[in-house]
Each structure stands twice: as structure tokens, then as C-alpha cells.
């Protein structure tokens, strides 16, 4: 058995009963280490509680040193798919035990995890890839932990939503993440109609086998909006295609079913961005808002109405408020 095999053996998934036997005391736990750039490092202890850790969406290099140290120092790693997480742990020489937590066992496992957290354990929560809670079952665990006054801490990192958004060439100042659309066409079109008026870029996850149908329905309901398809982000076959919705729908329909993880982005409706206000109009709106609202709330309201940057509007609101005192 070589070293990678031994790492995988030590990282074998735990059952709910064996999880309860994981000892969090420093005296009985082996040294927490990870390997990066060929060098082994010892992780500092982490606080008790639930650490929500973002992991790479493809390229294993897209992880922070803090995330590696947190995974190494945890009493156990709560993973959506332990097979996927094993590869990450093996790559970085991390031997922390794994616990499977997914939609099929969440109801059974959640009480055990919460009990372990209540006893003072430090657990990390990871998804298959990217930032947990984005289209995965982690939300209920986090919500229940917070309800029991258990500390929940973020360890930020990769996100397919943001990675796709910054390369799509579509407006980024406002966006709405929908996740997966309904699988049936009628329900899908009904949901798209509900989203049609949102004044920002729409972001969807979609399975490769439903991509052509989803693009067809998006084009039918939303018309000729600018759009993009981001596939296999950060991986060897990463591709981003940009065109109008009808053109993308026609192109994908004529091709073989694509492979890999897919993000679909659709630009906002025409005229969705508010027009910029003149200084006189801005002051008039602010003076009216300040009659009933605080400076902060008035600035937020006028910023949303005019599309002007909130920082600029807030600075102007402070000046106007000072003049009226």
C-alpha cells in the first residue's frame, strides 16, 4: 500500500455511530497536517463549530491555504460526496475522517452532527465542488446549527456562479441565481416567465442532457437577449460561448449532447438598467426621502431608484442632511 492508499484508507467515510466516537481533544488526535508545493505543514487548531469550506470547482489548485488548514484541523469533514472529497484530500495529504451527508441521509445524519457540534467538535462542511449551500443540502444543517447557538464560520473560495458571471460578458452589478429550472417544459416556462422582469443577469445551473431544451424554452419566453454558456469551468475543456439566446439554442440543438458541469447566464431585459439621475434630481429625491428615512435608508432607496452607486448617494445624503440641521 503506497502513501496515497494509506491516506484514502484513513479518510474512509464514517458512519453516524463512529462519528460520535471521533475524539476532538488535542491529546488523542494525531497531528493535523497537509501538503502543498511538496512541503508538509502542520495546521493550527480551529475553533469548535461548523466551518463552511469552499472547495475547487475543477482545478485542484483553486483552494486557499486557510481552507487546507481548516480541513486538516477539523475533527471530521462533512461531505456531500465522499468519493469526490477523497480526491481533494489525497492530493493535499489530508487524513481527516469523512462523513457522508447528502439529500438521501440528511434527516438521519443531521441530529448526530448537531450532537457532535454541541459537544464541542470542530466540523467542516463541503459540497461536491465550490461553495456549500449553493444547490446542495447543507442549508438545513447550517440553519439548525445556528438555531442551537452553534457557531458557523465561512471559509470562502471557489464558486461556479461567480466564476461564470465574471467571464460571461453580461452585466454583473445585479444578478439573480436561480439554480436548476424545473425539468418539465411547462413548469420550466412558467418559472422563466416569473423571472423575466428581474432587472439583472439571470444565472442557472443546468444538466447537460437538458441544456438544449432549457435554452429552447429560455429563448421562447425571454426572446433575443444576450446570453452565455459556461461549461467545465477551470477544467481542461473549459468553454464559454456567448451569443443571443435564440442563436445559442439553435447551435446547441444541432450538436451532440455536451458533457460536464454547465452554467447558463442570460442578460437583463432591455431597459432594465435605471437611467442615471442629474445632480438636481438626485438632491430632490434625497431631500424627499430624508423627510421620513435615516440617511442610510434614504441613500439605499435613491440608489435603487436611480442606479447611482450607493457610496456616491450616501455621501451626498450626508451633506444634505447636515445642511438641514
FIVODREN-945153 format. One record per residue: x, y, z of N, C-alpha, C, CB in turn; residue in three letters. Coordinates in steps of 0.1 Angstrom, whole numbers, padded with zeros to 4 digits, always signed. Glycine has a CB too. Example, Ala and Ser with C-alpha at 12.3 -4.5 7.8 and 13.67 -1.06 7.14 Angstrom:
// residues 2
+0132-0057+0078+0123-0045+0078+0132-0033+0078+0113-0045+0090ALA+0128-0022+0071+0137-0011+0071+0129+0000+0079+0141-0006+0057SER
This chain:
// residues 325
+0009-0012+0000+0000+0000+0000+0009+0012+0000-0010+0000+0013UNK+0007+0021-0010+0016+0033-0011+0009+0044-0002+0017+0038-0025UNK+0016+0056-0001+0011+0066+0008-0003+0071+0004+0021+0078+0008UNK-0006+0073-0009-0019+0078-0012-0030+0068-0008-0020+0080-0028UNK-0027+0055-0009-0037+0045-0005-0039+0046+0010-0032+0031-0008UNK-0028+0048+0018-0030+0049+0032-0038+0061+0036-0016+0050+0039UNK-0036+0072+0028-0044+0084+0031-0058+0082+0029-0039+0096+0022UNK-0061+0075+0017-0075+0072+0014-0081+0063+0025-0077+0066+0000UNK-0074+0053+0030-0079+0044+0040-0082+0052+0053-0069+0033+0043UNK-0073+0061+0056-0076+0069+0069-0087+0078+0067-0063+0076+0073UNK-0090+0082+0055-0101+0091+0052-0114+0084+0048-0097+0101+0041UNK-0115+0072+0051-0127+0064+0048-0139+0070+0055-0126+0049+0051UNK-0151+0070+0048-0163+0076+0054-0167+0070+0068-0175+0075+0045UNK-0172+0078+0077-0176+0073+0090-0191+0071+0090-0172+0083+0101UNK-0195+0062+0097-0210+0060+0100-0214+0070+0110-0213+0046+0104UNK-0227+0071+0113-0232+0081+0123-0227+0077+0137-0247+0082+0123UNK-0225+0064+0139-0221+0059+0153-0206+0062+0154-0224+0044+0155UNK-0198+0059+0144-0183+0061+0145-0180+0076+0146-0176+0055+0134UNK-0188+0084+0140-0186+0099+0141-0187+0103+0155-0197+0106+0133UNK-0196+0097+0163-0197+0101+0177-0185+0097+0185-0210+0095+0183UNK-0177+0088+0180-0165+0084+0187-0153+0092+0183-0163+0069+0185UNK-0154+0100+0173-0142+0109+0170-0139+0118+0181-0145+0117+0157UNK-0127+0117+0186-0123+0125+0198-0117+0138+0194-0113+0117+0207UNK-0122+0149+0199-0117+0162+0194-0106+0167+0203-0129+0172+0194UNK-0102+0160+0214-0092+0165+0223-0079+0165+0216-0092+0158+0236UNK-0070+0175+0218-0057+0176+0212-0048+0165+0216-0051+0189+0215UNK-0050+0160+0228-0042+0149+0234-0043+0136+0227-0044+0148+0248UNK-0055+0133+0221-0057+0120+0215-0058+0120+0200-0070+0114+0220UNK-0058+0132+0194-0059+0133+0179-0045+0135+0173-0067+0145+0176UNK-0042+0127+0163-0028+0129+0157-0026+0143+0151-0027+0118+0145UNK-0014+0146+0148-0011+0159+0143-0019+0162+0130+0004+0161+0140UNK-0024+0174+0129-0032+0178+0117-0022+0184+0107-0043+0187+0121UNK-0020+0177+0096-0011+0182+0086-0017+0182+0072+0002+0174+0086UNK-0011+0190+0063-0015+0190+0049-0002+0193+0041-0026+0201+0046UNK-0002+0189+0028+0010+0191+0020+0007+0199+0008+0015+0177+0015UNK+0015+0210+0006+0013+0219-0006+0027+0222-0011+0005+0231-0002UNK+0028+0223-0024+0041+0226-0030+0052+0216-0026+0045+0240-0028UNK+0048+0204-0022+0058+0194-0018+0063+0195-0004+0070+0195-0027UNK+0057+0205+0004+0061+0207+0017+0049+0204+0027+0065+0222+0019UNK+0052+0197+0038+0042+0194+0048+0041+0205+0058+0045+0180+0054UNK+0029+0209+0061+0027+0219+0071+0017+0214+0082+0021+0232+0065UNK+0019+0218+0094+0010+0215+0105+0000+0225+0107+0018+0212+0118UNK-0013+0221+0107-0024+0231+0108-0026+0235+0123-0037+0225+0102UNK-0029+0247+0125-0032+0252+0138-0046+0247+0142-0031+0268+0139UNK-0049+0245+0155-0062+0241+0159-0072+0252+0155-0063+0240+0175UNK-0084+0247+0152-0095+0256+0148-0106+0257+0159-0101+0252+0135UNK-0114+0267+0159-0124+0268+0169-0135+0258+0168-0131+0282+0169UNK-0141+0254+0179-0153+0245+0178-0164+0251+0170-0158+0241+0192UNK-0172+0243+0163-0183+0248+0155-0183+0243+0141-0182+0264+0154UNK-0191+0248+0132-0193+0243+0119-0186+0253+0109-0208+0241+0115UNK-0175+0248+0102-0168+0256+0093-0172+0253+0079-0152+0254+0095UNK-0178+0262+0072-0183+0260+0058-0172+0263+0049-0196+0269+0056UNK-0167+0253+0042-0154+0255+0034-0157+0253+0019-0144+0244+0039UNK-0153+0263+0012-0154+0262-0003-0142+0254-0008-0154+0276-0009UNK-0145+0245-0018-0135+0237-0024-0135+0240-0039-0138+0222-0021UNK-0124+0235-0046-0123+0238-0061-0135+0233-0069-0111+0232-0066UNK-0139+0240-0079-0149+0235-0088-0144+0226-0100-0157+0247-0094UNK-0130+0225-0100-0124+0217-0110-0109+0216-0108-0127+0223-0124UNK-0102+0227-0110-0088+0228-0108-0085+0227-0093-0082+0241-0114UNK-0077+0216-0089-0074+0215-0075-0066+0225-0069-0068+0201-0073UNK-0059+0233-0078-0051+0244-0073-0059+0256-0068-0042+0249-0084UNK-0072+0256-0071-0081+0267-0067-0086+0265-0052-0093+0269-0076UNK-0077+0265-0043-0081+0263-0029-0071+0272-0021-0081+0249-0024UNK-0076+0277-0010-0067+0286-0002-0060+0278+0009-0076+0297+0005UNK-0049+0284+0014-0042+0277+0025-0050+0276+0037-0029+0285+0028UNK-0059+0286+0039-0068+0286+0051-0077+0274+0050-0076+0299+0052UNK-0083+0272+0038-0092+0260+0036-0085+0247+0039-0098+0260+0022UNK-0072+0246+0034-0065+0233+0036-0062+0231+0051-0051+0234+0028UNK-0058+0242+0058-0056+0241+0072-0068+0238+0080-0050+0254+0077UNK-0079+0243+0076-0092+0240+0082-0096+0226+0080-0103+0250+0077UNK-0095+0221+0068-0098+0207+0066-0089+0198+0073-0097+0204+0050UNK-0077+0201+0074-0067+0192+0081-0070+0192+0096-0053+0197+0078UNK-0074+0204+0102-0075+0205+0117-0089+0201+0122-0073+0219+0120UNK-0098+0199+0113-0112+0195+0117-0112+0181+0124-0122+0196+0106UNK-0122+0179+0132-0124+0166+0138-0130+0156+0127-0134+0166+0150UNK-0138+0162+0118-0143+0154+0107-0148+0163+0096-0155+0145+0112UNK-0148+0158+0084-0153+0166+0072-0166+0160+0068-0142+0165+0061UNK-0176+0169+0068-0190+0165+0063-0191+0168+0049-0201+0173+0072UNK-0192+0157+0040-0191+0159+0026-0203+0154+0019-0179+0152+0021UNK-0207+0161+0008-0219+0156+0000-0216+0143-0007-0223+0167-0010UNK-0204+0142-0013-0200+0130-0020-0186+0127-0015-0201+0131-0035UNK-0184+0117-0006-0171+0114-0001-0161+0110-0011-0172+0103+0010UNK-0166+0104-0022-0157+0100-0033-0150+0111-0039-0164+0092-0044UNK-0157+0122-0041-0151+0134-0047-0141+0141-0037-0162+0144-0051UNK-0146+0142-0025-0137+0149-0015-0125+0141-0012-0145+0151-0002UNK-0125+0127-0013-0113+0119-0011-0102+0123-0020-0117+0104-0013UNK-0105+0126-0033-0095+0130-0043-0088+0143-0038-0102+0132-0056UNK-0096+0152-0033-0090+0165-0029-0081+0163-0017-0101+0175-0025UNK-0086+0155-0007-0078+0152+0005-0065+0144+0001-0086+0144+0015UNK-0066+0135-0008-0054+0127-0011-0044+0136-0018-0058+0115-0021UNK-0049+0145-0026-0040+0154-0034-0032+0163-0024-0048+0163-0043UNK-0038+0167-0013-0031+0175-0003-0027+0168+0010-0040+0187+0000UNK-0027+0155+0010-0022+0147+0021-0029+0150+0034-0008+0151+0023UNK-0043+0151+0033-0051+0154+0045-0058+0141+0049-0061+0165+0042UNK-0057+0137+0062-0062+0124+0067-0074+0126+0076-0051+0117+0074UNK-0081+0137+0075-0092+0139+0084-0104+0130+0080-0097+0154+0083UNK-0111+0123+0090-0122+0114+0086-0133+0121+0079-0127+0108+0099UNK-0139+0114+0070-0150+0119+0062-0164+0113+0067-0148+0115+0047UNK-0174+0122+0066-0188+0118+0069-0197+0121+0058-0193+0125+0083UNK-0204+0112+0052-0213+0114+0041-0226+0121+0046-0217+0101+0034UNK-0229+0132+0040-0241+0140+0043-0247+0145+0030-0238+0152+0053UNK-0258+0139+0026-0264+0142+0013-0280+0142+0014-0259+0133+0002UNK-0287+0145+0004-0301+0146+0005-0308+0133+0009-0307+0150-0009UNK-0301+0121+0007-0308+0108+0010-0306+0104+0024-0302+0098+0001UNK-0296+0110+0031-0293+0106+0045-0294+0118+0055-0280+0098+0046UNK-0297+0129+0049-0296+0142+0058-0304+0141+0070-0300+0154+0049UNK-0317+0136+0069-0326+0136+0080-0320+0127+0092-0340+0131+0076UNK-0314+0116+0088-0308+0107+0098-0295+0113+0104-0306+0093+0092UNK-0286+0118+0095-0273+0122+0099-0273+0136+0107-0264+0123+0088UNK-0283+0144+0103-0282+0158+0109-0282+0158+0124-0294+0166+0104UNK-0291+0150+0131-0291+0150+0146-0278+0146+0152-0302+0141+0151UNK-0271+0136+0145-0258+0131+0150-0248+0142+0149-0254+0119+0142UNK-0248+0149+0138-0238+0160+0135-0240+0172+0145-0239+0165+0121UNK-0253+0175+0147-0256+0186+0157-0252+0182+0171-0271+0189+0156UNK-0254+0169+0175-0250+0165+0188-0235+0166+0189-0255+0150+0190UNK-0228+0162+0179-0213+0163+0179-0208+0177+0181-0207+0156+0167UNK-0215+0186+0173-0212+0200+0174-0215+0206+0188-0219+0208+0164UNK-0226+0202+0194-0230+0206+0207-0220+0202+0218-0243+0201+0211UNK-0213+0191+0215-0202+0186+0224-0189+0193+0223-0200+0171+0222UNK-0188+0202+0213-0176+0210+0211-0167+0206+0200-0168+0209+0224UNK-0172+0198+0191-0164+0194+0179-0163+0205+0169-0170+0181+0173UNK-0152+0204+0162-0150+0213+0150-0152+0205+0138-0135+0220+0151UNK-0163+0208+0131-0166+0200+0118-0165+0210+0106-0180+0194+0119UNK-0161+0204+0095-0161+0212+0083-0172+0207+0073-0147+0212+0076UNK-0179+0216+0066-0189+0212+0057-0184+0216+0043-0203+0219+0060UNK-0184+0206+0034-0180+0208+0020-0191+0202+0011-0166+0202+0017UNK-0191+0208-0001-0200+0202-0011-0192+0194-0022-0209+0213-0019UNK-0198+0189-0032-0191+0182-0043-0180+0191-0048-0200+0178-0054UNK-0184+0204-0050-0174+0214-0056-0179+0228-0053-0172+0211-0071UNK-0170+0237-0051-0174+0251-0049-0179+0254-0035-0185+0254-0059UNK-0188+0264-0034-0192+0269-0021-0204+0261-0016-0195+0284-0022UNK-0204+0255-0004-0215+0248+0001-0228+0257+0002-0212+0242+0015UNK-0239+0250+0003-0252+0256+0004-0258+0261-0009-0252+0267+0014UNK-0249+0262-0020-0254+0266-0033-0259+0254-0040-0243+0274-0041UNK-0272+0251-0040-0278+0239-0046-0273+0226-0040-0276+0239-0061UNK-0271+0226-0027-0268+0213-0020-0275+0213-0007-0253+0212-0018UNK-0275+0202+0001-0284+0200+0013-0278+0207+0025-0286+0186+0015UNK-0267+0214+0024-0261+0220+0036-0269+0230+0044-0248+0226+0033UNK-0279+0236+0037-0286+0247+0043-0293+0243+0056-0297+0253+0034UNK-0300+0232+0057-0307+0228+0069-0297+0225+0080-0315+0215+0066UNK-0286+0220+0077-0276+0218+0088-0271+0231+0094-0264+0210+0082UNK-0268+0241+0085-0264+0254+0090-0275+0261+0098-0259+0263+0078UNK-0287+0260+0092-0299+0266+0099-0301+0260+0113-0311+0265+0090UNK-0300+0247+0114-0303+0241+0127-0291+0243+0136-0304+0225+0125UNK-0279+0244+0131-0268+0247+0140-0269+0261+0146-0254+0246+0132UNK-0273+0271+0137-0275+0284+0142-0286+0285+0152-0278+0294+0131UNK-0297+0277+0150-0308+0277+0159-0304+0272+0173-0319+0269+0154UNK-0294+0264+0173-0289+0258+0186-0277+0266+0191-0285+0244+0184UNK-0275+0278+0186-0264+0287+0190-0250+0281+0188-0266+0291+0205UNK-0249+0273+0178-0236+0267+0174-0229+0277+0164-0237+0253+0168UNK-0217+0280+0166-0210+0290+0157-0208+0284+0143-0197+0294+0163UNK-0212+0292+0133-0209+0288+0119-0200+0298+0113-0223+0287+0111UNK-0189+0293+0107-0179+0301+0102-0176+0299+0087-0166+0300+0110UNK-0175+0309+0079-0172+0307+0064-0157+0307+0061-0179+0318+0056UNK-0154+0298+0052-0140+0298+0047-0142+0299+0032-0132+0284+0051UNK-0142+0311+0026-0147+0314+0013-0137+0309+0002-0149+0328+0010UNK-0142+0307-0010-0133+0303-0021-0141+0302-0034-0127+0289-0018UNK-0138+0291-0041-0144+0290-0055-0159+0289-0055-0138+0278-0062UNK-0165+0295-0066-0180+0294-0068-0182+0294-0083-0187+0306-0061UNK-0189+0284-0088-0192+0283-0102-0201+0295-0106-0199+0270-0105UNK-0209+0300-0098-0218+0311-0101-0210+0323-0104-0228+0314-0089UNK-0201+0327-0095-0193+0339-0097-0182+0337-0108-0186+0343-0084UNK-0177+0325-0109-0167+0322-0120-0173+0324-0134-0161+0308-0119UNK-0185+0319-0135-0192+0321-0148-0196+0335-0150-0205+0312-0148UNK-0201+0342-0140-0205+0356-0141-0194+0365-0146-0211+0361-0128UNK-0182+0363-0141-0172+0373-0145-0166+0371-0159-0161+0372-0135UNK-0169+0359-0165-0164+0357-0179-0175+0357-0189-0156+0344-0179UNK-0187+0359-0185-0198+0359-0195-0200+0371-0203-0211+0356-0187UNK-0194+0382-0199-0196+0395-0206-0209+0401-0205-0193+0392-0221UNK-0217+0397-0194-0230+0402-0191-0229+0411-0179-0240+0391-0189UNK-0239+0420-0177-0239+0429-0165-0237+0421-0152-0251+0437-0164UNK-0228+0426-0144-0225+0420-0131-0230+0428-0119-0211+0417-0130UNK-0235+0440-0121-0238+0448-0109-0251+0443-0102-0241+0463-0113UNK-0259+0436-0110-0271+0429-0104-0273+0416-0110-0284+0438-0105UNK-0274+0405-0102-0277+0392-0108-0286+0384-0099-0264+0385-0111UNK-0293+0374-0105-0302+0366-0097-0298+0351-0100-0317+0369-0101UNK-0294+0344-0089-0291+0330-0091-0304+0321-0088-0280+0326-0082UNK-0308+0314-0099-0320+0306-0098-0317+0292-0094-0328+0307-0111UNK-0305+0287-0097-0302+0273-0096-0307+0265-0107-0308+0267-0082UNK-0313+0253-0105-0318+0245-0116-0333+0248-0119-0317+0230-0112UNK-0336+0250-0131-0350+0252-0136-0357+0238-0135-0351+0257-0150UNK-0371+0238-0134-0378+0226-0134-0375+0217-0146-0393+0229-0133UNK-0376+0204-0144-0372+0195-0155-0382+0194-0167-0370+0181-0150UNK-0395+0197-0163-0406+0196-0173-0408+0210-0180-0419+0191-0167UNK-0410+0209-0194-0410+0221-0201-0421+0231-0197-0413+0218-0216UNK-0433+0226-0194-0444+0235-0190-0441+0243-0177-0457+0227-0188UNK-0436+0235-0167-0432+0241-0154-0420+0251-0156-0429+0231-0144UNK-0411+0247-0165-0399+0255-0167-0403+0268-0174-0389+0247-0177UNK-0411+0268-0184-0416+0280-0190-0423+0289-0180-0424+0277-0202UNK-0431+0283-0172-0439+0291-0162-0429+0298-0152-0448+0282-0154UNK-0419+0291-0148-0409+0297-0139-0401+0308-0146-0399+0287-0134UNK-0397+0306-0159-0390+0316-0166-0398+0329-0168-0386+0310-0180UNK-0411+0327-0170-0420+0339-0171-0419+0347-0158-0434+0335-0174UNK-0419+0340-0146-0418+0347-0133-0405+0354-0132-0420+0337-0122UNK-0394+0350-0138-0381+0356-0137-0379+0367-0147-0370+0345-0138UNK-0387+0368-0157-0385+0376-0169-0383+0391-0166-0396+0375-0179UNK-0389+0396-0156-0388+0410-0153-0377+0414-0144-0401+0415-0148UNK-0370+0405-0139-0359+0408-0129-0348+0417-0136-0352+0395-0124UNK-0345+0428-0131-0336+0438-0138-0321+0434-0135-0339+0452-0133UNK-0317+0422-0139-0304+0418-0137-0301+0406-0145-0301+0416-0122UNK-0288+0401-0145-0284+0389-0152-0289+0377-0144-0269+0389-0153UNK-0295+0368-0152-0300+0355-0146-0290+0344-0147-0314+0351-0153UNK-0288+0337-0136-0278+0326-0136-0285+0313-0133-0266+0330-0126UNK-0282+0303-0141-0289+0290-0139-0278+0279-0139-0299+0287-0150UNK-0280+0268-0131-0273+0256-0133-0282+0247-0143-0270+0248-0120UNK-0276+0239-0151-0284+0230-0160-0276+0218-0162-0287+0237-0173UNK-0283+0206-0163-0277+0194-0167-0274+0194-0182-0286+0182-0162UNK-0264+0186-0186-0260+0186-0200-0271+0180-0208-0247+0178-0202UNK-0279+0170-0203-0289+0164-0211-0301+0172-0213-0293+0150-0205UNK-0303+0182-0204-0315+0191-0206-0311+0205-0211-0322+0193-0192UNK-0298+0207-0215-0294+0220-0219-0301+0225-0231-0279+0220-0222UNK-0303+0217-0241-0309+0221-0254-0324+0225-0251-0309+0210-0264UNK-0331+0217-0243-0345+0220-0240-0346+0233-0232-0351+0208-0233UNK-0337+0235-0222-0338+0247-0214-0335+0259-0222-0327+0246-0202UNK-0325+0259-0231-0322+0270-0240-0334+0273-0249-0309+0268-0248UNK-0340+0263-0254-0352+0265-0263-0363+0272-0255-0357+0251-0268UNK-0366+0268-0243-0376+0275-0235-0372+0289-0231-0380+0266-0223UNK-0360+0291-0227-0355+0304-0224-0356+0314-0236-0340+0304-0219UNK-0353+0309-0247-0354+0318-0259-0368+0320-0263-0347+0311-0271UNK-0377+0311-0261-0391+0312-0264-0398+0322-0255-0399+0299-0263UNK-0394+0323-0242-0400+0332-0232-0393+0345-0232-0400+0325-0219UNK-0380+0345-0232-0373+0358-0230-0369+0365-0243-0361+0355-0222UNK-0370+0358-0254-0366+0365-0267-0351+0366-0269-0372+0378-0267UNK-0347+0376-0277-0333+0377-0281-0325+0384-0272-0333+0384-0295UNK-0323+0379-0260-0314+0385-0250-0300+0380-0252-0319+0383-0235UNK-0290+0388-0248-0276+0383-0248-0275+0372-0237-0266+0394-0245UNK-0267+0362-0240-0266+0350-0231-0252+0344-0232-0277+0340-0234UNK-0249+0335-0223-0237+0328-0223-0239+0314-0217-0226+0335-0216UNK-0231+0304-0222-0230+0291-0216-0216+0289-0212-0234+0280-0226UNK-0214+0286-0199-0200+0283-0193-0200+0268-0189-0197+0292-0181UNK-0191+0261-0195-0190+0247-0193-0177+0242-0188-0194+0239-0206UNK-0176+0233-0178-0164+0228-0173-0154+0239-0169-0157+0219-0184UNK-0159+0248-0161-0151+0259-0157-0139+0254-0149-0159+0269-0149UNK-0127+0260-0151-0114+0257-0145-0108+0243-0149-0115+0258-0130UNK-0115+0236-0157-0111+0223-0161-0104+0223-0175-0122+0212-0161UNK-0099+0212-0179-0091+0211-0192-0099+0216-0204-0086+0197-0194UNK-0112+0212-0204-0121+0215-0215-0130+0227-0213-0129+0203-0220UNK-0126+0237-0205-0134+0249-0202-0137+0256-0215-0126+0258-0192UNK-0150+0259-0216-0155+0267-0227-0166+0277-0223-0161+0257-0238UNK-0166+0288-0229-0176+0298-0227-0181+0303-0240-0170+0310-0218UNK-0193+0302-0243-0199+0306-0255-0209+0317-0253-0207+0294-0262UNK-0208+0328-0261-0216+0340-0259-0223+0343-0272-0207+0352-0255UNK-0236+0345-0271-0244+0348-0283-0258+0352-0278-0245+0336-0293UNK-0267+0355-0287-0281+0357-0283-0287+0343-0279-0290+0363-0294UNK-0298+0344-0271-0305+0332-0267-0309+0323-0279-0316+0335-0258UNK-0316+0329-0289-0320+0320-0300-0308+0314-0307-0328+0329-0310UNK-0297+0321-0309-0286+0316-0316-0279+0304-0308-0275+0327-0319UNK-0278+0306-0295-0273+0296-0286-0282+0283-0286-0271+0301-0272UNK-0295+0286-0285-0304+0275-0285-0303+0267-0298-0319+0280-0284UNK-0302+0274-0310-0302+0267-0323-0288+0259-0324-0303+0277-0334UNK-0278+0265-0319-0264+0258-0320-0264+0246-0312-0253+0268-0316UNK-0268+0247-0299-0268+0235-0290-0277+0224-0295-0271+0239-0276UNK-0289+0228-0301-0298+0218-0306-0293+0210-0317-0311+0224-0310UNK-0283+0216-0325-0278+0209-0337-0265+0201-0333-0274+0219-0347UNK-0261+0201-0321-0249+0194-0317-0252+0182-0308-0239+0204-0309UNK-0241+0174-0306-0243+0163-0297-0244+0168-0283-0231+0153-0298UNK-0250+0160-0274-0252+0164-0260-0238+0167-0254-0259+0153-0252UNK-0236+0179-0248-0223+0182-0242-0221+0174-0229-0222+0197-0240UNK-0209+0174-0225-0205+0168-0212-0201+0178-0202-0194+0157-0214UNK-0202+0175-0189-0196+0184-0179-0207+0192-0172-0186+0192-0185UNK-0202+0200-0162-0210+0209-0155-0212+0222-0163-0203+0213-0141UNK-0225+0227-0162-0229+0238-0171-0236+0249-0163-0238+0233-0182UNK-0232+0261-0166-0239+0273-0161-0244+0281-0173-0229+0282-0152UNK-0257+0285-0172-0263+0293-0182-0266+0307-0177-0276+0286-0188UNK-0262+0317-0184-0264+0331-0180-0272+0339-0190-0250+0338-0177UNK-0281+0347-0186-0290+0354-0195-0290+0369-0191-0304+0348-0196UNK-0287+0378-0200-0287+0392-0197-0300+0398-0193-0282+0400-0209UNK-0300+0409-0186-0313+0416-0182-0322+0420-0193-0310+0428-0173UNK-0334+0422-0191-0344+0427-0201-0340+0441-0206-0358+0427-0196UNK-0343+0444-0219-0340+0457-0224-0345+0468-0215-0345+0459-0239UNK-0337+0478-0213-0342+0490-0205-0343+0487-0190-0355+0494-0209UNK-0337+0476-0186-0338+0472-0171-0329+0481-0163-0334+0458-0169UNK-0318+0486-0168-0309+0494-0160-0315+0508-0159-0295+0495-0166UNK-0317+0513-0146-0322+0527-0144-0313+0537-0151-0324+0529-0129UNK-0319+0548-0156-0312+0559-0161-0305+0567-0150-0320+0568-0170UNK-0293+0572-0153-0286+0580-0144-0293+0593-0141-0271+0582-0148UNK-0293+0597-0128-0300+0610-0125-0291+0621-0125-0307+0608-0111UNK-0296+0633-0128-0288+0646-0127-0286+0649-0112-0295+0657-0135UNK-0277+0658-0110-0274+0662-0096-0287+0668-0089-0263+0672-0095UNK-0294+0676-0097-0306+0683-0092-0317+0672-0089-0312+0693-0102UNK-0319+0662-0098-0328+0652-0095-0324+0644-0083-0330+0643-0107UNK-0311+0641-0082-0306+0633-0071-0309+0640-0058-0291+0630-0072UNK-0306+0653-0057-0308+0660-0045-0323+0661-0041-0303+0675-0046UNK-0332+0663-0052-0346+0664-0049-0351+0650-0043-0354+0667-0062UNK-0347+0639-0049-0351+0626-0044-0346+0624-0030-0346+0615-0053UNK-0333+0628-0027-0328+0626-0014-0335+0634-0003-0313+0629-0014UNK-0338+0647-0007-0344+0656+0003-0358+0650+0006-0346+0670-0003UNK-0365+0645-0004-0378+0639-0001-0377+0627+0008-0385+0636-0014UNK-0367+0618+0005-0365+0606+0013-0361+0609+0027-0355+0597+0006UNK-0353+0619+0029-0348+0623+0042-0358+0628+0051-0337+0633+0041UNK-0370+0632+0046-0381+0636+0054-0386+0625+0063-0392+0642+0046UNK-0385+0613+0059-0391+0602+0066-0381+0590+0070-0402+0596+0059UNK-0369+0591+0063-0359+0580+0065-0346+0585+0070-0357+0573+0052UNK-0339+0575+0076-0325+0579+0080-0316+0581+0068-0319+0567+0089UNK-0304+0586+0070-0295+0589+0059-0292+0576+0052-0282+0595+0064UNK-0289+0565+0059-0286+0553+0053-0297+0547+0045-0282+0543+0064UNK-0309+0547+0050-0321+0542+0043-0325+0550+0031-0333+0540+0053UNK-0323+0563+0033-0327+0572+0022-0317+0570+0010-0326+0587+0026UNK-0304+0568+0013-0294+0566+0003-0297+0553-0004-0280+0566+0009UNK-0300+0543+0003-0303+0530-0003-0315+0530-0012-0306+0519+0008UNK-0325+0537-0008-0337+0539-0016-0334+0546-0029-0348+0546-0009UNK-0328+0558-0028-0325+0566-0040-0315+0559-0049-0320+0580-0036UNK-0305+0552-0044-0296+0544-0052-0303+0534-0060-0285+0538-0043UNK-0313+0527-0054-0320+0517-0061-0329+0523-0072-0329+0509-0052UNK-0335+0535-0069-0344+0541-0079-0336+0547-0091-0351+0553-0072UNK-0324+0552-0088-0317+0559-0099-0306+0551-0106-0311+0572-0094UNK-0301+0541-0099-0290+0533-0104-0276+0539-0101-0291+0532-0119UNK-0276+0550-0094-0264+0556-0090-0257+0548-0079-0266+0571-0085UNK-0244+0547-0079-0236+0540-0068-0241+0544-0054-0221+0541-0070UNK-0243+0534-0045-0248+0537-0032-0238+0545-0024-0250+0524-0024UNK-0225+0543-0026-0215+0551-0019-0216+0566-0023-0201+0546-0022UNK-0218+0569-0036-0219+0583-0040-0232+0589-0034-0220+0583-0056UNK-0243+0582-0035-0256+0587-0030-0255+0589-0015-0268+0577-0033UNK-0249+0580-0008-0247+0581+0007-0240+0593+0011-0241+0568+0013UNK-0228+0596+0003-0220+0608+0006-0229+0621+0004-0208+0608-0003UNK-0237+0621-0007-0245+0632-0010-0256+0634+0001-0251+0631-0024UNK-0261+0623+0006-0272+0623+0016-0266+0629+0029-0278+0609+0018UNK-0254+0626+0033-0248+0631+0045-0247+0646+0044-0234+0625+0047UNK-0243+0651+0032-0241+0666+0031-0255+0673+0032-0235+0669+0017UNK-0265+0667+0025-0278+0673+0025-0284+0673+0039-0288+0666+0015UNK-0282+0662+0046-0287+0661+0060-0280+0671+0069-0285+0647+0065UNK-0267+0673+0067-0260+0683+0076-0265+0697+0073-0245+0682+0073UNK-0269+0700+0061-0274+0714+0058-0287+0717+0064-0275+0715+0043UNK-0295+0707+0067-0308+0709+0072-0309+0709+0087-0318+0699+0068UNK-0297+0707+0094-0297+0707+0109-0296+0721+0114-0285+0698+0114UNK
